[in-house]
Amino acid sequence: MASTPTLDVQTPAPGDLHAETQAAAEHGSGGLPQFEFQHWAGQIGYLLILFVLLYVLVAKVFAPRLRKVMDERADTIDSAIAAARSVQTEAAAQAEAARAEVEKARADARATAVAAKQRVTEEFNARLAADEAVVNARIAEAEGAIAKTRDAAMTNVTTIASDAAAAMLERLTGKAATDAELAAAIKGAA
């Protein structure tokens, strides 16, 4: 078996520890070493070396990288804004062109509607005039036929009136009238 070495550490008595601390404080040793004036020169040297090293790292490594990233980001944002503005300008131009096309289409539609209405009106008036001419021709033809029929009827009316008058006279008086008397009586009645 191996034996473990034992350390001979003597623990001071409680009163002795306080006495040692008080003695160290009186002689300037003890407490925090970074607050002791004798160590300040080395601390300031290390501080200067670390400051210069960090300054060089920040100035030569980190700041250029950060500036490069920020410049790339600014360029990306600027190009995106420029692209958005160009797209917006193009969209506005297309919207204006579409608006102009719509207005032109509306004007064309109105003109077409007016032309169609005028054409239909003209066709209707022409058809109406043609139908009216046909009706007027038929009316004139009918009036001519009526006039012929009336004239023929009038000639027959005279004959019928003469026959009726002769028959009535003969029945009332018992005598037949002469043709001259009947003609004079019919002329006087007309």
Sequence and secondary structure as in RCSB ss.txt:
>XXXX:A:sequence
MASTPTLDVQTPAPGDLHAETQAAAEHGSGGLPQFEFQHWAGQIGYLLILFVLLYVLVAKVFAPRLRKVMDERAD
TIDSAIAAARSVQTEAAAQAEAARAEVEKARADARATAVAAKQRVTEEFNARLAADEAVVNARIAEAEGAIAKTR
DAAMTNVTTIASDAAAAMLERLTGKAATDAELAAAIKGAA
>XXXX:A:secstr
             HHHHHHHHHHHHHHT SS GGGSGGGHHHHHHHHHHHHHHHHHHIIIIIHHHHHHHHHHHHH
HHHHHHHHHHHHHHHHHHHHHHHHHHHHHHHHHHHHHHHHHHHHHHHHHHHHHHHHHHHHHHHHHHHHHHHHHHH
HHHHHHHHHHHHHHHHHHHHHHHSS   HHHHHHHHHHH 
